[in-house]
Amino acid sequence: MKWLEVCVAVESEEAAEAVRELFDLHGQGGAVQEHLFPEEGQVGVTAPGPLTVKTYLSLDGSDKARLEALQNELSRLTELGQIPPALFKELEERDWATAWKQFFQPQQIGRHFVLKLPEQPYPTLEDDILIDLEPGMAFGTGLHATTRMCLVCLENLVGQGDFVLDMGTGSGVLAIASAKLGARSVLALDNDSTAVEVARENVLRNSVADTVTIREGTLEYLTQRPIPPLDGVAINIITEVIVRMIKDGLTSHLKPGGWLVASGILTSSEAEVRAVFDACAMQVAERRQQGEWVALCGTKRRPDRSRHPEGGCS
């Protein structure tokens, strides 16, 4: 498989933020950025050069719509004079798998989390929670805005001894974070076999295999096997899937007072998610937003069955 590297060099943090938002929306795994420093010995140049923001999309056809949307948005910003033209470069899969790592730096998220590559040293403070993440070839940096918001929400929600579900685990980062916050047991599900393999490797890498169970499956997995009531659920996917899963009974597995973190929601779809929250006995307790992305944190109240949407919230 080949990949497309999309690169924009900008002169200001405001322009960088605009590009990062587009890359978070359309790119594979979000944005990676770097400062271009002058070459050694270059006369008269001592400060860092432009800030370069990059993202990656597959060229197997699955990202065609996202690429077209990204190209249109980048062209619009260029026509407005906000950014220079983007540069596009094809990469072989082995090159893409390591390209973004060259400039990736440990990321501090929320009050305690530090996400880094396994090989990166990091001087930890007493309250730091380190997560060593090797996203693999399907998940980019693992630092999409939707993931960052989930991690901040989990800091405020996961309690000691909780039983947590990470639905659509991807690289496993939210499951690992829940375990390191004190969850007693974490079930992480994904219907993609590559994600399951990557998540299992990351769980072992972070020494939480005694707490986190990774399984291939989706919502049906919960109905086919007896599991105790959940204290919390994290679901970081897309609006359509979030709405469908809640209607199909995702929150029925929560204890009364249990929590749900839903991320991957575009601002244009927030009302739809809020409506299904309300209809399925979930009260929004916290809202977070980064760019066009929204995360909603809800708690389960006693359901009013007369308000359930047709066929849902069992």
Secondary structure, DSSP 4 states (H G I P E B T S, - for coil): -EEEEEEEEESSHHHHHHHHHHHHHHSSS--EEEE-PPPTT-TT--S---EEEEEEEESSSTTHHHHHHHHHHHHHHHHTTSSPPPEEEEEEHHHHHHHGGGG---EEETTTEEEE-TT------TT-EEEE----TTSTTS--HHHHHHHHHHHHH--TT-EEEEES-TTSHHHHHHHHTT-SEEEEEES-HHHHHHHHHHHHHTT-TTTEEEEE--HHHHHHS--PPEEEEEEES-HHHHHHHHHTTGGGGEEEEEEEEEEEEEGGGHHHHHHHHHHTTEEEEEEEEETTEEEEEEEE----GGGPPTT---
